[in-house]
Amino acid sequence: MLQIPLPLDRDPTLFRLRFTSFAVITVCCPLLGFVSCVIISLLFHFKETTATHCGELTSYLWKHRIFIFNLMTFISALCVFVRHNAYCEPGVYTVFAFLEYLVVLSNMAFHMTAYWDFGNKELVIGTPLEDKRF
């Protein structure tokens, strides 16, 4: 009978990632995107890239408001989470969970402002006729 050699590590985990590494990556990815946007807008005519049109002004104002709300709820959630870990008071984790939901919902609202950015655009997906075989 043919025996298949077993790996030395019997743990089925594909790779391990520490929580601190995950947290740093989670925070640095949006920051890298923001820095990239700033650098690109500085290199390629800042006034033209940040100019808003009639419909985009509404989107820009709402994005700004939602960003401030998201930032404040994230900082509040971070403070409440630290307080929960430090003092383990009753009800503090419930407040943290509520603030966490507000962060997620405000993130969703931020991305839904794309309606004002792309409301008058159409996306057409198709293939060229020469690729079709009837």
N, C-alpha and C positions, 0 to 999 in steps of 0.2 A: 504494500500500500504506500502511496506517495504522501509524504508528510510535508506540509507547507510550514516554513519557518515563521514563527511569530515575532513581531517586533518586541524589543525590550520594554518599551513604554506601552502599557496596556490602557492608558488613558485615551479615550476617543476624542479629546479636544484637538482641534486642528492647530490652533495657536493660542498662546496666552497673551493677554494684554492687561497691564495693571490699570486700576481705575484712574490713578493720577495721569497716566499717559493718555488714556481715553479722554479725560476732562481737558487736558491741554490741547489735544487735537481738536476737540469739539469747539473750544474757544478760538483757537488760532485759524481755523478754516474761514469763518466769516471775516475775521480781521484781515486775513490775506486777500480775500476778495475785495474788501473795502479799500485797502492800500493799492491793489491793482487798479481799481476804478479811478482812484485819485491820480495815480501816476499816468494812466492812459489819458485822462482828461487834461492833465497838465501838458502832456506831450503833443496832443492833437487838439489845439484850440479850445481852451477852457470855456470861453464865452459861448461858443457854438454848441458844445456838448452839454452844457447846463441850461441852455435856453429852453423855456417852456412855452408851449402853445396853449391855446384856449382850453382844450379838454385836459391837457396834461397838467395844468395848474391845479385843478381839483385833485388829481391823483397825487401830485407832489405834496400838497397841503395835508391830505389825509395820511400819506406815508410818513410825513414828518410827525404828525400827532401820534400815530400808532407806534412809531419808533420810540418816542419819548415815553409813552405809556408802557411799552414792552421793557424798556430799560429800567424804568422805576420799579415795575413789578419783579423783574429779575433780581435787582439789587435787594429789594425787600424780601424776596424768597430766600436769597442767600443769607441775609442777616437772621431771618427766622430759623433757617436750617442750622446755622451755627449756634444759635441760642438753644435749639432743641438738643443738639449734641452736647452742649456744655452743661445745661442745667436739667434737662429731661423733664420739663414742666408739662403738666397735662394740657392738652388742647393746642399746643404750639405746632405739633406736626400736622394737625388738621388745617391750621392756618397756612402752613407751608404747602400742603397739597392744593388748597384753594388758589394760592398765588401761582403755583406751578400750572394749574389749569388756565389761569389768566394769561400766563406767558405763552402757552400753546395757542390759545384762542386769538391772542393779539398777533401772533406770528401768522396764523391762517388769514386773519383780516388784512394784514400787510400784503400778503401775496394775492389776495382777492382784488386789490386795487388795480391789478393788471387789466381789469375790465375797462377802466378808463384809458389805459395805454393802448390796448389792442381791440377796443370795442368796434371800430370801423374797419378792421382788417379781416381777411378771409384766409384760411389755410386750406389749400387744395393739395391732396396727395394723389398722385397718379403715376402711371408708367407710360413711356413712349409707345406708340403703336407698333413700331418695328420689333419690340420685344414680345408682343403677344402672339400666341400660336393658336389659331382657331381650328 
